[in-house]
């Protein structure tokens, strides 16, 4: 019982740190100043005229359309985008020998998986609203994506596997594990979609760019949700993780105390 109590306390601590992260995210959504691309370009021009270019640093939120003249082509589904992440996972089964409660050795077939390949890429894009446009550098951002591929293919022979622009040589020998097949997943941030960008507006080379803030307590968010939807879902997550952390911690302490008392 004491062991379970300790596990629950650890889970409670983990949930608390997750709660803190979502709290910072909610604070960032509320703290950022709502702006338009024209306002940011005007402020950058005024600051450049007074003290020189390269001095704009404003934490803002801007909504607009993703525009990109030279988009990425996603690795698996071959879709145009400004960001993608993909993975190829081998699913297998193997025989494991275990000892049951009667002390007998039994053989069970269990399933498992392992990631053979994963990758993500991003390119800068133009954020266009009704007043103009600014650049967005996705490096270090918390990026919303759309899942465009989640496909399992039954393949168990050695040699090579391929999907879209992806190919990989695989071994036929997996230490007694029988390959059932491969799962291909991919998600993207597509072109020409409306997004909300929350980040630092900086003027680099006479061009206003939204990018990751220097201070870690300010989040860099690229969301497909509206500001209201994002704030609501984040607020719900904050409450859920807070109460989860409290519940796990209290239950863990109770079980830990009971376990220690019963041992005496």
N, C-alpha and C positions, 0 to 999 in steps of 0.2 A: 504493500500500500504506500509505503514511503517512497518507493521508486516511482510509482505513478504520480505521486504528489510532486516530486522533483521535476518530472517531465512536463506536467501542467504549468509549473512555475516558469520553466524555460520557454514554453509556448507563449505564456503571458508576456514575458520580456520581449520576445520577438514581435508579438502583436503590438506592443507598446511602441517599438521603433517604427513599425509600419504606420501606426497611428500618427506619430510625429511627422513622418514624411508626407502623409496626406494632409495633415494640418498645415504644413508649409505650402503645399500646393494650393489649398483653399485660400490661404493668406495671400499668395501670389496673384491669384485670380482677382481678388478684391483690391489688392494694392496697386496693380498696374493701371496706368492712366489710359482711358479710352482715347484713341486718336485715329486720324486718317493719314493716308500717305502724303497728301498735300501739306498737312500741318507739319509732318516730320521733315519734309523737304524744305519748308519755309524756315523752321527753327534751325535746321542745319546751316542754311544759307546765312541767317542772321548771326549765328555764333561764329561762322567762318569769317564774316565781315568784321566782327569785333575783335576776336582773339585768334583767328586762324582756323583752318580746317582740322578735322581729327579730334575735336573736343566735345562732340555730341555724345551724351550718355544719358538716355532717358529710358526708364522702365515702362513699357507701354503694351497695350493690346490692340491689335488691328485685325479687321476681318476683310477678306478679299478672295479673289480667285487665283489659283495656281496657274502660272503661265511659264512655259519652258520651251525654248526654241530647239534645244538639243537634249531631249529627255533620255533617261536610261531605258533599256529594254530588259525587263525582268528575266532572270536566268531560266526559270522553268516554264512559266506560262507565256513568256515572250510578249508581255504587255508594256506599253509606254508608261513611265512613271517618273517621279523625282526621288523616290526611296523605295527599296524593297528589302525584304528579309526572307530567306528560304532555308529549308532543311530537308535532308534525306535521311530517313530513319529505317534501319533494318529491323524487322520484327521476326522473332524466332521462337522455337520451343526446344526444351532440353529435358533430359531425364535427371531427376535428383533423388537421391536416397536419403530417407529420413527415418528417425526412430519415433514410433507412436507412443501413446501413454502406457501401453502394455509391454513396452520394451522390444517390440518387433520392428524389424527393418522393412520399410515399404518404399516402393519406387513410385514417384509421382511425375507427371508431365506438367511442367510449368512454362508459362510464356514470359518473354522478356523483349527488350528492345535496346538498341544502341544507335546513337547518332553517327552516321558516316560522314556527313558533310553539312556545314551550315555557313551562310554568308549573308552579309548585308552591305548595301551600298546606297549612297545619297549623292545628289548634285544640287547646287544652289538653284533657286528659282525666283522668278519675279512674282511678287504679291500685288495684284491689281485690284483696286477698288474704283469707285465712280469718280475719284478725284485725281488719280494718278497711280504710281507704282513705286515700290521699294524692293530691294533684294532681300532674300532670306537665306542664311547659311545654316543648314540643318545640323551641323556638327554639335554633338552633345545634347540634342533636343529629345524631349519626351514626345515621340511621334505616334499619332493615331494612324492606324492602317486598316485597309479593307482586305479580308481574306478572299483570295481569288482561286486558291487551289488547295484541296485536301483530298488526295487520291491515293488509294492503296492498290498496288499492282502485285499480283502473285507471280513472283519470280524466285526460283530457288537454285538455278544453275550458276556455276562459276563463270568467269569471263568479265564482261562489262555490262553496266546498266546505263541507260541514257533517258533523258526527258528534256524536251525543248533544246536549249543551248547547253545543257548539263550532261556530262558523261564521266564515268568513273570505273576504273578497273577494280573488280572485287575478287576475293579469293573464294575458292570452293570449300576451303577448310576453315571452319569456325570452331574448332576444339569441341566437337560433338554436339554443337548446336545446329539444329535443322532450320534453315532459312524458310520462313513462310512467304515473305515478300518484302516490298519496300514501300514506305509511305512518303509521299512527296507533298510538302506544304509550302505555301508562299503567300505573303501578304504585301500589299503595296500602298503607297500614297499616290493616287492617280493624278494625272494632269487635269486641268480645267475643273477641279472641284473647289468648292468654297471652303475655306479653313479659317480658324481663329488662331492667330499667332500671338503668344505672350512672351516677350523677351526684351532685351536691351537694344534700343535703336542707336547705332553708331554710324558716324560718317567716315567711311574708308575710301580713300582715293576719290573724293568728291561724289561719293555714292552712298546713300543711306542704306544700311543693312541691318536687318533684325537678326540677332545672334544670342548666344548663351551669355547670361550675366556672369560677371566676375564673382560676385558673392554667392555662396552655395545655398543660402536661405531663399534666394529668388529662383524660381523654376523657369525653365525654357520649355514652353509647351506649344505644340502644333496639333490642334484638335479639329476633327471633323464635326464636332458638336457646336451648338451655339453657346454663347457665354452663360446663358441661363441653365441650359442642360448640363454643361460642364460643372458649374457651381453646385447644382443640385446633386449630381452623382458623386461629386467629391465630398460634399457635406454628409451624404448618406454613408459613404465609406469611412469618414472620420468617426461618426457615431458608432458604426458597427465594430470597427477595430478597437475603439476605446472601451466599449462595454465587453467585448470579447477578451481584451487584455485584463480587465478587472475581474471578470468571471473566472478565467483560467487561473489567475494568480491567487484569488481567494480560495477556490476549490483545491488548488495545489497545496496551499498552506494548511488547510484543514486536513487533507489526506496525509500530509507530512507529519503533522502533530499526532494524529491518530496512530500512524505507523510507528512513531517513536515511543508513544505511550504503551502500545500493546506489546512492544519488545521487552519492556521492563518486567 
